[in-house]
Amino acid sequence: MLEKLKLLLGITDSSHDALLQLELDTVVDQILSYCRLKTLPEGLENVAVTLCADLHRASGNGTESGANGPVQSIKMGDTSMQFGSAFSVDSNAAFGFLKNYLPVLERFRRVGW
């Protein structure tokens, strides 16, 4: 899956492999937890890769500046600026795509208590 992720992100060297593998492992763990599965079905492998690629781009991983959330307040006198969370689906529109994956994941979700 790492090679597919690198292909989607246009990464040709191995300098980001550790970060990408960590992100991929995290996404797979979250999918398994949400769907209540022990192993990732073949039908969810590409979903995991594209979800990871989208998350990588939206979070700003691999960039020097990182990701800032939306500006929540600005104060002009003595200059103050406050940012919201960069990693909140509700406050950062860049993460709105995560909601698009739910219908796909629902097809693989097992009933549980």
C-alpha positions as CSV (number, residue, x, y, z in Angstrom):
1,M,0.0,0.0,0.0
2,L,2.9,2.3,0.6
3,E,3.9,2.3,-3.1
4,K,0.4,3.2,-4.1
5,L,0.3,6.0,-1.6
6,K,3.6,7.4,-2.9
7,L,2.3,7.2,-6.4
8,L,-0.8,9.2,-5.5
9,L,1.3,11.8,-3.8
10,G,3.9,12.0,-6.5
11,I,6.7,11.0,-4.2
12,T,9.5,9.1,-6.0
13,D,12.2,8.8,-3.3
14,S,12.2,7.1,0.1
15,S,12.9,10.1,2.3
16,H,9.2,10.2,3.5
17,D,8.6,6.5,3.8
18,A,8.6,6.4,7.6
19,L,6.1,9.3,7.9
20,L,3.9,7.8,5.1
21,Q,3.9,4.4,6.7
22,L,2.9,5.9,10.1
23,E,0.1,7.7,8.4
24,L,-1.0,4.6,6.5
25,D,-0.9,2.5,9.7
26,T,-2.9,5.1,11.5
27,V,-5.6,5.2,8.8
28,V,-5.8,1.4,8.6
29,D,-6.1,1.2,12.4
30,Q,-8.9,3.8,12.4
31,I,-10.8,2.0,9.5
32,L,-10.5,-1.3,11.3
33,S,-11.7,0.2,14.6
34,Y,-14.6,2.0,12.9
35,C,-15.7,-1.1,10.9
36,R,-15.1,-3.4,13.8
37,L,-12.8,-5.7,11.8
38,K,-9.6,-7.5,12.6
39,T,-8.0,-7.4,9.2
40,L,-8.4,-5.0,6.3
41,P,-10.4,-6.5,3.5
42,E,-9.0,-6.2,0.0
43,G,-12.0,-4.0,-1.0
44,L,-10.8,-1.3,1.5
45,E,-7.2,-1.2,0.6
46,N,-7.6,1.5,-2.1
47,V,-10.0,3.4,0.2
48,A,-7.3,3.4,2.9
49,V,-4.7,4.6,0.4
50,T,-6.8,7.4,-1.0
51,L,-8.0,8.4,2.5
52,C,-4.4,8.5,3.7
53,A,-3.3,10.6,0.7
54,D,-6.2,13.1,1.3
55,L,-5.4,13.3,5.0
56,H,-1.7,13.8,4.2
57,R,-2.4,16.7,1.9
58,A,-5.0,18.3,4.2
59,S,-2.9,18.1,7.3
60,G,0.2,19.6,5.7
61,N,2.4,16.7,6.6
62,G,5.6,16.7,4.6
63,T,5.6,20.5,4.4
64,E,7.8,22.8,6.5
65,S,4.9,25.1,7.5
66,G,2.5,22.4,8.6
67,A,-1.2,23.0,8.7
68,N,-3.0,25.9,10.3
69,G,-6.7,25.9,11.2
70,P,-9.0,28.7,10.2
71,V,-8.6,32.1,11.8
72,Q,-11.0,32.4,14.7
73,S,-10.2,36.0,15.8
74,I,-8.0,38.9,14.9
75,K,-7.1,41.8,17.1
76,M,-5.5,44.9,15.5
77,G,-4.1,46.8,18.5
78,D,-0.9,45.1,19.5
79,T,-1.6,42.5,16.8
80,S,-3.1,39.2,17.9
81,M,-4.3,36.3,15.8
82,Q,-6.0,33.1,17.0
83,F,-6.3,30.0,14.9
84,G,-8.7,27.1,15.4
85,S,-7.8,23.5,15.2
86,A,-6.2,22.4,11.9
87,F,-7.3,18.8,12.6
88,S,-11.0,19.3,13.3
89,V,-13.5,18.2,10.6
90,D,-16.0,20.7,11.8
91,S,-13.8,23.8,12.0
92,N,-11.5,23.1,9.0
93,A,-13.1,22.7,5.6
94,A,-10.0,21.0,4.3
95,F,-11.1,17.9,6.3
96,G,-14.6,17.9,5.0
97,F,-13.6,15.1,2.6
98,L,-13.5,12.7,5.5
99,K,-17.3,12.6,5.6
100,N,-17.3,11.4,2.0
101,Y,-15.6,8.1,3.1
102,L,-18.4,7.1,5.6
103,P,-20.8,5.6,3.0
104,V,-18.0,3.4,1.7
105,L,-16.9,2.3,5.2
106,E,-20.5,1.7,6.2
107,R,-20.7,-1.2,3.7
108,F,-17.9,-3.0,5.5
109,R,-19.0,-2.1,9.1
110,R,-20.0,-5.0,11.3
111,V,-22.8,-4.7,13.8
112,G,-21.5,-4.5,17.4
113,W,-22.4,-3.4,20.8
